[in-house]
């Protein structure tokens, strides 16, 4: 099968033929139909997270199950599935209290690979998925069955960007109707936080970004106001929109300590800042005035939108089919695997919400 392999950080991915082993106990083999490109993949192949190459990235995928390993009971060959990075055992402490996204179990795929190149070199499963490939092997808990008439390109978006952004609003923060919300960053995750706020009934949704085209897109997804951070003092502009008070919720969807600090400053007494974006390991620290918090403000971390896959993905599919959730509008471009480096370059430039690698 073909896959895009990262052999050296910061260098173009190499598309080549690799070998894939059969799935083992509890695992499934998925024929990938589409895999969206997320900023986390870019962090990974740029070496920001401390992993070691060679590896296959890609974690926002959808496809059709080709083969199942022993002990797989919930899924069958031929099922159309969303494939995510969220693994859960169902029996650890966090799984039993309803937080499968924080599962603490160890899985064989954490230390073993099912992938190797033509020289026999083992390839790591990047971000637990390795879906920049024609097939991927994942634990059965990472897949959710979806209707066969749902576009697999749209389904791939539900694997990370949508559940992370929208879930940070609806699951982590549980934004109430009539709330005032600000979202810093109007990329693929940010616009989903915007539409999550709109779906929650927020009375004001302020989108902040450096690019006017991203701000225009945020309007499409439900933003009521936009602020260009290049030309405006973001905190002052948000407070001006809210009679000097600030917003109830501020979501930092970009992995930037500066954005997090801005989000903290624009939240009023009793409000919450939600950290959604993942910074690099070398640029992850920010400071906060403790007095800012003692007046009742909160800082929340959101991991994958606090998503419970078997609950949230079907709900989002229903919203999409009802015309209430935008998915098609997220796709900026479609690329074959052979053009993955061009797709990544386009995404890094900031011009794309989501570029999707499609497989015939």
C-alpha positions as CSV (number, residue, x, y, z in Angstrom):
1,X,0.0,0.0,0.0
2,X,1.0,3.6,-0.4
3,X,1.7,5.9,2.5
4,X,3.2,9.4,3.2
5,X,6.2,8.8,5.4
6,X,8.1,11.3,7.5
7,X,11.8,10.4,7.6
8,X,13.2,13.7,8.7
9,X,11.5,16.5,10.6
10,X,10.9,19.6,8.6
11,X,11.5,17.8,5.3
12,X,8.8,16.9,2.7
13,X,6.9,13.6,3.3
14,X,7.9,10.7,1.1
15,X,5.0,8.9,-0.7
16,X,6.1,5.3,-1.1
17,X,4.9,1.7,-1.0
18,X,5.0,0.2,2.6
19,X,3.9,-3.0,4.2
20,X,1.1,-3.4,6.7
21,X,0.5,-6.4,9.0
22,X,-2.9,-7.8,9.7
23,X,-4.8,-6.4,12.7
24,X,-4.3,-8.1,16.0
25,X,-6.7,-8.7,18.9
26,X,-9.1,-5.8,19.3
27,X,-7.8,-4.0,16.2
28,X,-9.3,-3.2,12.8
29,X,-7.9,-2.5,9.4
30,X,-9.6,0.4,7.6
31,X,-9.4,1.3,3.9
32,X,-9.0,5.0,4.1
33,X,-11.3,7.1,1.9
34,X,-10.4,10.5,3.2
35,X,-8.0,12.0,5.7
36,X,-8.1,15.7,6.6
37,X,-4.9,17.6,7.5
38,X,-4.9,19.0,11.0
39,X,-2.3,21.4,12.5
40,X,-1.4,18.6,15.0
41,X,-0.1,16.6,12.0
42,X,2.0,19.6,11.0
43,X,3.4,19.9,14.6
44,X,4.2,16.2,14.5
45,X,6.1,16.3,11.2
46,X,7.9,19.5,12.1
47,X,9.3,17.8,15.3
48,X,7.4,20.1,17.8
49,X,6.2,17.2,20.0
50,X,9.3,15.2,20.6
51,X,8.4,12.1,18.6
52,X,11.0,10.2,16.5
53,X,10.8,9.5,12.8
54,X,10.3,7.5,10.7
55,X,6.5,7.7,11.1
56,X,3.2,8.0,9.2
57,X,1.1,10.9,10.3
58,X,-2.6,11.6,9.7
59,X,-5.3,11.2,12.3
60,X,-8.5,12.8,11.0
61,X,-9.9,10.0,8.8
62,X,-12.8,8.0,7.5
63,X,-13.1,4.9,5.5
64,X,-14.5,1.4,5.2
65,X,-13.4,-1.5,7.5
66,X,-11.4,-4.1,5.4
67,X,-10.5,-6.6,8.2
68,X,-11.1,-7.1,11.9
69,X,-8.9,-8.8,14.5
70,X,-9.9,-11.4,17.1
71,X,-12.3,-10.0,19.8
72,X,-13.8,-7.2,17.7
73,X,-17.5,-7.4,18.3
74,X,-19.0,-3.9,17.7
75,X,-17.8,-3.5,14.1
76,X,-17.7,-5.6,10.9
77,X,-15.9,-5.6,7.6
78,X,-17.8,-3.2,5.2
79,X,-18.8,-0.8,7.9
80,X,-18.3,2.9,7.1
81,X,-16.4,4.5,10.0
82,X,-15.0,7.7,11.3
83,X,-11.4,7.0,12.6
84,X,-10.1,9.1,15.5
85,X,-7.1,9.2,17.7
86,X,-9.2,8.7,20.9
87,X,-8.6,5.2,22.3
88,X,-10.6,3.9,25.3
89,X,-10.6,0.7,27.1
90,X,-14.0,1.1,28.7
91,X,-12.9,-0.1,32.2
92,X,-10.2,2.2,33.5
93,X,-11.0,4.9,36.1
94,X,-11.6,7.7,33.5
95,X,-13.7,5.5,31.2
96,X,-15.9,4.4,34.0
97,X,-16.6,8.0,35.1
98,X,-17.6,9.0,31.6
99,X,-14.3,10.5,30.3
100,X,-13.1,8.0,27.7
101,X,-11.1,10.8,26.1
102,X,-8.8,10.6,29.1
103,X,-8.4,6.8,29.1
104,X,-5.3,5.7,31.0
105,X,-5.0,2.2,29.6
106,X,-2.0,0.9,27.7
107,X,-2.6,-0.5,24.2
108,X,-0.3,-2.7,22.1
109,X,-0.2,0.0,19.4
110,X,1.5,2.3,21.8
111,X,4.7,0.2,21.6
112,X,4.2,-1.9,18.5
113,X,3.9,-1.0,14.9
114,X,2.0,-2.7,12.1
115,X,3.8,-0.7,9.5
116,X,7.2,-1.1,7.8
117,X,8.9,0.2,4.7
118,X,10.4,-1.8,1.9
119,X,13.7,-2.1,3.8
120,X,11.9,-3.6,6.8
121,X,12.2,-0.5,9.0
122,X,9.4,-0.1,11.5
123,X,7.2,3.0,11.0
124,X,5.5,4.6,14.0
125,X,1.8,5.2,14.0
126,X,1.7,9.0,14.2
127,X,-0.9,10.5,16.6
128,X,-2.2,6.9,17.2
129,X,-3.6,6.6,13.7
130,X,-1.2,6.8,10.8
131,X,-3.9,7.6,8.3
132,X,-1.9,9.4,5.6
133,X,-2.0,6.0,3.9
134,X,-4.3,3.8,1.9
135,X,-5.0,1.6,4.9
136,X,-4.6,2.1,8.7
137,X,-4.6,-0.2,11.7
138,X,-6.3,1.2,14.8
139,X,-7.9,-0.1,18.0
140,X,-11.6,-0.8,17.6
141,X,-12.4,1.9,20.1
142,X,-11.0,4.5,17.7
143,X,-13.8,3.9,15.1
144,X,-17.4,4.9,15.0
145,X,-19.8,3.5,12.5
146,X,-21.6,6.1,10.3
147,X,-24.4,5.8,7.7
148,X,-23.3,4.6,4.3
149,X,-24.9,7.5,2.6
150,X,-22.8,10.0,4.5
151,X,-19.9,11.4,2.4
152,X,-16.7,10.0,3.8
153,X,-14.9,13.2,3.1
154,X,-17.3,15.0,5.4
155,X,-17.1,12.1,7.9
156,X,-13.4,12.5,8.2
157,X,-13.9,16.1,9.5
158,X,-15.7,14.6,12.5
159,X,-12.6,12.7,13.6
160,X,-10.8,15.8,15.1
161,X,-11.5,19.3,14.0
162,X,-15.2,19.3,14.5
163,X,-15.4,17.4,17.7
164,X,-12.4,19.3,19.2
165,X,-13.8,22.8,18.4
166,X,-17.5,22.2,18.8
167,X,-17.0,19.9,21.7
168,X,-14.9,22.4,23.6
169,X,-18.1,24.6,23.6
170,X,-20.8,22.1,24.1
171,X,-19.0,19.5,26.3
172,X,-16.1,21.1,28.1
173,X,-17.5,24.6,28.8
174,X,-21.2,23.8,28.3
175,X,-22.0,27.3,27.1
176,X,-25.4,28.4,28.0
177,X,-27.9,30.2,25.7
178,X,-27.6,34.0,25.6
179,X,-23.9,33.8,26.6
180,X,-21.3,36.1,25.1
181,X,-18.5,34.1,23.5
182,X,-15.1,35.0,21.9
183,X,-13.1,32.5,19.8
184,X,-9.4,33.3,19.1
185,X,-8.3,31.6,15.9
186,X,-10.7,31.0,13.0
187,X,-9.0,28.0,11.5
188,X,-10.6,24.5,11.2
189,X,-11.0,24.1,15.0
190,X,-11.9,27.7,15.6
191,X,-14.8,27.9,13.2
192,X,-16.2,24.8,14.8
193,X,-16.0,26.5,18.2
194,X,-17.9,29.3,16.5
195,X,-20.6,27.1,15.2
196,X,-20.7,25.3,18.5
197,X,-21.4,28.6,20.2
198,X,-24.1,29.4,17.6
199,X,-25.7,26.0,18.1
200,X,-25.7,26.6,21.9
201,X,-27.7,29.8,21.4
202,X,-24.9,32.3,22.3
203,X,-26.2,35.9,21.8
204,X,-22.7,37.2,20.7
205,X,-20.0,35.2,19.0
206,X,-16.8,37.2,18.4
207,X,-14.2,35.6,16.1
208,X,-10.6,36.8,16.2
209,X,-8.0,36.0,13.6
210,X,-5.1,37.6,11.7
211,X,-6.7,37.0,8.2
212,X,-9.7,38.7,6.8
213,X,-10.7,35.6,4.8
214,X,-10.7,33.5,7.9
215,X,-12.9,36.1,9.6
216,X,-15.3,36.0,6.7
217,X,-15.5,32.3,7.0
218,X,-16.2,32.6,10.7
219,X,-19.3,34.7,9.8
220,X,-20.5,31.9,7.6
221,X,-20.2,29.5,10.6
222,X,-22.1,31.8,13.0
223,X,-19.9,34.7,14.2
224,X,-21.8,37.8,14.9
225,X,-18.7,40.0,15.2
226,X,-15.1,39.7,13.9
227,X,-11.8,41.3,15.0
228,X,-8.6,41.3,13.0
229,X,-5.8,40.9,15.6
230,X,-3.3,42.5,13.2
231,X,-4.9,45.9,13.3
232,X,-6.9,45.9,16.6
233,X,-6.1,45.6,20.3
234,X,-8.0,42.3,20.7
235,X,-8.8,42.6,24.4
236,X,-9.9,46.2,24.2
237,X,-12.0,45.5,21.1
238,X,-13.8,42.6,22.9
239,X,-14.5,44.7,25.9
240,X,-15.8,47.6,23.8
241,X,-18.3,45.2,22.3
242,X,-19.4,44.1,25.8
243,X,-19.8,47.4,27.6
244,X,-16.4,47.1,29.1
245,X,-17.3,43.9,30.9
246,X,-15.8,41.1,28.8
247,X,-17.2,37.8,27.5
248,X,-18.6,34.9,29.4
249,X,-16.4,32.4,27.6
250,X,-13.2,32.8,25.6
251,X,-11.8,29.9,23.6
252,X,-8.1,29.9,22.6
253,X,-8.1,27.5,19.6
254,X,-4.6,28.3,18.5
255,X,-1.5,26.9,20.3
256,X,-0.2,30.2,21.3
257,X,0.6,31.4,24.8
258,X,-0.1,35.0,23.7
259,X,-3.6,33.9,22.5
260,X,-4.2,32.2,25.8
261,X,-3.2,35.3,27.7
262,X,-5.5,37.4,25.6
263,X,-8.4,35.0,26.2
264,X,-7.9,35.2,29.9
265,X,-7.9,39.0,29.9
266,X,-11.1,39.3,27.9
267,X,-13.2,37.1,30.3
268,X,-15.4,38.9,32.9
269,X,-15.9,37.9,36.6
270,X,-17.4,34.4,36.7
271,X,-16.5,33.6,33.1
272,X,-14.2,30.9,31.8
273,X,-11.2,30.7,29.4
274,X,-11.0,27.4,27.5
275,X,-7.6,26.3,26.2
276,X,-8.2,24.2,23.0
277,X,-5.1,24.7,20.8
278,X,-2.0,22.5,21.3
279,X,1.2,24.5,21.6
280,X,4.6,23.0,20.8
281,X,6.6,21.6,23.7
282,X,9.1,24.5,23.5
283,X,6.5,27.2,23.6
284,X,3.8,26.2,26.1
285,X,4.2,28.4,29.1
286,X,2.1,31.5,30.0
287,X,1.6,33.5,33.1
288,X,-1.6,34.6,34.8
289,X,-2.3,37.0,37.7
290,X,-3.8,34.9,40.5
291,X,-6.1,37.9,41.5
292,X,-7.7,37.5,38.1
293,X,-8.9,34.1,39.1
294,X,-9.8,34.7,42.7
295,X,-12.8,36.8,41.5
296,X,-14.4,33.7,40.1
297,X,-12.8,33.4,36.7
298,X,-11.9,29.9,35.5
299,X,-9.3,28.3,33.2
300,X,-10.4,25.0,31.5
301,X,-8.4,22.7,29.4
302,X,-10.3,20.9,26.6
303,X,-8.9,17.5,25.4
304,X,-10.5,16.5,22.0
305,X,-13.6,18.5,22.9
306,X,-14.3,16.1,25.9
307,X,-15.8,13.9,23.2
308,X,-17.6,10.6,23.9
309,X,-17.3,9.1,20.4
310,X,-20.3,6.8,20.5
311,X,-22.5,9.6,21.8
312,X,-21.2,12.7,20.1
313,X,-20.4,11.5,16.5
314,X,-24.0,10.1,15.9
315,X,-25.4,13.4,17.3
316,X,-23.2,15.4,15.0
317,X,-24.2,13.3,12.0
318,X,-27.9,14.0,12.8
319,X,-27.2,17.7,13.1
320,X,-25.5,17.7,9.7
321,X,-28.3,15.8,8.1
322,X,-30.8,18.3,9.5
323,X,-28.8,21.1,7.9
324,X,-27.8,22.6,11.3
325,X,-24.1,21.6,11.2
326,X,-21.8,22.8,8.4
327,X,-19.3,20.2,7.2
328,X,-19.0,20.6,3.4
329,X,-18.1,24.3,3.9
330,X,-15.0,23.3,5.9
331,X,-13.3,21.6,3.0
332,X,-11.0,24.1,1.3
333,X,-9.3,21.6,-1.1
334,X,-9.1,18.0,-2.1
335,X,-5.7,16.4,-2.9
336,X,-4.5,12.9,-3.9
337,X,-1.9,11.4,-1.6
338,X,0.9,12.2,-4.1
339,X,0.2,15.9,-3.6
340,X,0.2,15.8,0.2
341,X,3.2,18.1,0.6
342,X,1.4,20.8,-1.5
343,X,-1.7,20.3,0.7
344,X,0.3,20.8,3.8
345,X,2.0,23.9,2.4
346,X,-1.4,25.3,1.5
347,X,-2.7,24.6,5.0
348,X,0.4,26.0,6.8
349,X,0.0,29.3,4.8
350,X,-3.3,29.9,6.5
351,X,-5.4,29.9,3.4
352,X,-7.2,26.6,4.1
353,X,-9.7,25.6,6.8
354,X,-9.3,21.9,6.0
355,X,-7.5,20.3,3.1
356,X,-8.5,16.7,2.6
357,X,-6.4,13.9,1.2
358,X,-8.7,11.7,-0.9
359,X,-8.2,8.1,-2.0
360,X,-9.9,6.5,-4.9
